[in-house]
Amino acid sequence: MLPLAILLLSGAAFQPPPTPHQVLVAEHSRLTDLTTIERAAASGDTVLQRLAARAIGRTDDARWAPMLERLMDSPAASVRLEAVRAAAQVRNADMVLHNGRLPFTSEPSPLVRAELYETVGRGGSDATLVESTLVAGLADPSVEVQRGAARGLESRLRRTARSAAPSAATLSAIASAIVKSPDASVRHSLLLALNAAGHHDSTAIANGLADADPEVRRVAVMLGRVWRPDTSALVRWQALRVAGTCERARQHLADNSEHVRLLAIDLLGTLTCDAAPLRALARDSVHWRPRAHAVMALTYADSTRAAPAVRALARSPVWQARAWAGRAAQRLGDSAVLQRLARDANPNVRIEAVTTRADAVRALEADHAGLLLHAATLLRKGGVGASRAELDAAVRSFERISRTKPLRWRDAREVLLPFIIDADRTHMAYGGAWLTQWVRDGDPVIQRIAVEAVPAFRPSQPGTARFVPPLQPPPFPTEPQLQALRGATAVITIAGRGRIELALHPDVAPAAVHSFATLARAGKYIGTTWHRIVPNFVVQGGSPGADEYDPATPYFMRDEVGARNVRGTFGISTRGRDTGDGQLYINLVNNQRLDHDYTVFATTLRGLDVLDAIQEGDVITSVIIRPAARGGAR
């Protein structure tokens, strides 16, 4: 019997083709509108076929691989390219290894060949065949193809090297290519591959350390775990991170990069260096960021003198500083400071200080997603023995969130409901009657928890639970709305730092760009902060609660993967598939390990120096969307 995709496709060939916007809407529906995708795939129109292939890939559903196989045989390179990308996304990389597609040199388009190699690296099951294929790709005359093979090797080794070591021949070929390749992107990917394999090839490392590209030098430092003075703050931070000493940390307290200075402070503590510089930095007159890092470092280097510094920091007017004081107080076991901060006006401070079950019960009354999750997690970790008062408080909190908050407030409910179920087995206060109402909750995650706990709704066979369809995203933007965003830019102003100008990518991530522009025009980002700073990785911000869990949108955003996570790109942060909430992240370096999992919707045009300077607590003061000049839309 023919697969469903083939049967549907055969009928679609006799129907009129959809418009490109109709295909985008069908993709947005997560293929609940299959007919439109099939009509596009069967249309013969290369634009429609590319959109159809991308839509199939973004389902992450291998059932649609047969449709992709037909598109991979298209005479149009652009269609083949998108179909190969989609094959990797639906976890069917083996499809490109078989059916007569090897060797890839028979593919005339370098872009498609590059994608074939990268796809094989992401998921081919035959380890020997995959490695030999990728190594062969490094010898392709096209630099673009070499990049694809290098990305494939990095992806392969990152996923498998710990469980199945690559062959010596593969590692030797990678090291040789690092030395010989004229392309920085190839060298960068291959050094990452060696790092994933834990293979410290001295020649490759030496060449990397002398590279003209700071991204390559950074990875070489990471792989070799060696010290290197450098003009690039990216490299200096990495060197201090992997090869820091007390003397090197002291020398970098005056570095021109705040990322490096703060790391130097941290190392003075964790390496238990002479605490004199830390005591000087822990004074009230010092800016709160270095002061907070110094106080925390003192808890490692001089815990006796750290205690009064922690108490003083806990009185700071800056809530982020008080949050650091909470973390430091936990290290010292200072219950008096923790008790006071557990009642702080700012919920993020309370998160760092709520350590007892009584404090957690009080926190369940909060209107902050992160604090609610922290309180629920603390209670659930307590295991059996929850009191009736704790159970009642959890039920009240769960019902309040369910009644007054959008479905995007999933995290605390996902922890509270199992806690309630477990506690009620002891107290038998609510029972199945209360629990049954959540079997039809609007969030399928909550449904699943309820169904598994209610005998009457528990499926007789695995996989047959009666759930409503997965959460649907908000309505897709209209064609005029998308047209208005084509060629548009955004300007983000950060207090005390400057402006970052972005090019928006509505053709790659139309729903994400529209959501970002809608939030920006409504002023939703104004006053929000950058709350997560991970040097040489990302910064994250835009949350109204200044944390990972308080959403900027009331709905779950759909993933639109495809664009690469290169330095300076903006993406939508998530905590699982299709869980974006309008919070933003910026790639501080080339983060190819994030490719294919996160939506990238914009690229920095100007202001890389500004994004490099962003620190915890920096405030977004404006986000302006600038439409393309008349006649300049693309």
Steps between C-alpha positions, in 0.01 A plus 500: 500500500635845407585740783238762578726779372526337156128431476415857587764640267366306203159663545646844563650510151152546354409798718586866437816619679470716813654844541828533690318663790256210517796263534640711784164490675487121455850470649388714792217255566759226556368315195144465623439637150675224307331559168660840448850364563441210261367729229809718538734201482327368187471838329826512306543860622842522664398770750206291619705182509769666712238623742338154509833331576576749776154452650549123506839534664364726771253232607788282627284209381669218305169383351537765229841377379355340181376839385844646563663224298307607193600861554865401534481377142381840374691650206514828696799526735309735731231234555755223553678719754188560708398133477840384630477745790154370579618139493742576780234686694260202490784279625540306176858569400537141379277592208784700345754223560310242301279473193794561268594845637859404577749623407384855560738621230225413250297793638587799276409778746768579762232637734302177482814289540591700809155440644522128422818469702364701791181295500692171511694629799183583685354152497638225278485163680793320336796647690770371265318617188416837653858573608654394170243703307564813705877467477465470123301824503799686647683435171226648281634781280223734617565688824125512556488121492798476734305717746206263480720197562672676790165592657390141449808368680453742789136397533583130475776505760307722737215249502692171497865538608430428866323174428690391188843644439574604142766309314863605510484559124209741545680696773818515293309629197335770711830615648661508156215705353529756782859563397433505126163675465505864385150554641447620859152347520639156413781534754255617768260208447777242492661629820157473662483142370834414660385666822183286499715190455747609768783458250781743583701505180797726574556608139136593448497691829820689415363600162173607660674716758681685221188544288396846378137435597418555870223239491754240389750610766228484765416138417869408482546639851196303616629178341858538619406648838798730461576857600521760225513881527288638220358820355152344487292497817337176377839328509615665825185390679538143372867486599428628848213253529706190414849601614448768762727534801495739794763720340322506163171581670657794686652630178160498327308690769564809285423338162309719255229232470254479789444132422869436559513718812205320660649159420826611658312592818323165501829311462661683792234329708476153349880469487515621865748774419609785725173665597627858531383608150160345570458683828572828321245422229233395754467854639174693477657764272570247221249450215259222586615249235869471594400538864253211480754277325762593761268422791421159354870439435575584863277213612763273340819690583425648844167384641553675835530843342234414243221491760479878568542569127204272424284673761591840354430386144160370610404863576588626151231704322574297183294182502752308288762568769264370768447186291877446499493550876243223525723260310800600713296458820411148393870418466567635849185351652397846624139427594435856627580653161305229319199548724493873429554464124235227479251781565662746261274712278670370188406144398839423346667579832257267675591222255858512629393506865196269527653184645238370748164338441327775698654766275402295196135487611496879539659536156213306341295819532739688271414638158835410346550187291860445604431530873197273472708237322776526762251459785322209333831326427618540860178349632507210258862419578390447858339175387236327711374650819346822370269656756134571436576873512765457230255302288228764535743779415616312190141443384414868548808605307436251218138608465593869507762463229264288289219753536687828459812430292547403135609149410854633460528480880553126471814447707364539854181310419704214355675460838206583727257245356716190568571637850126537561432148369767346722400698811132421452571127510576556869235757589221389259361853509429563131494167316406414145214747480738794534763346274259405220446865402863524392468208259353753256743779579602720208865400544576144380786471752259555788250265335759226483580526870131491591416213265780285638372558855125447446418128457185566299696692240816293501543337158473121482784494247811718499474792264119511495439776754214730409666840459379801307729605212827670597492868581444711194695822443321835458366602158767532234575851370322603183686549173482884531643475852788285376560725202532797735776314689705401195815708497417646843757564769479540876701726729541390862630761744662380823549749781863598546616277213365629170298373205488174308353505151353174371392368163178303546447173310126455438564265207682257731301542823180689412305420817793586727572830323133596517481414872819695572379803303158487668655486848743779411230731365290438811794603720521158666880495500545848646636477853588131477853389573764260380480250783720213376860568400721212387826640354617332180150358456184711523319779681127466564235755590164654428307326779253714696604305809875527432535122502477192280135424574289816486381527140483802274221334298182337634540219246759239408697601192558244229861413413620615157846347485724544200724807535843453655600613850799709399647780707263796521180315411185531709281202587197400705586321824309181578481222757405224260344474158248772411527671841626846401346787692648815346817499707811572295849364489803637316787283382828647627699244298431254219277245673446232237391253769181707526425465128188300410357534853435873545328767294733774374305802377745790466864588436701788642585763241666748736582489869704184557705700750178582686386140526849398615465750786158386625501397866252369753232754580552721193166650401334516158368855466349475152446269204408675176386314188600681181322391181702476182529815296246525218618283217757332724299202621648166419 
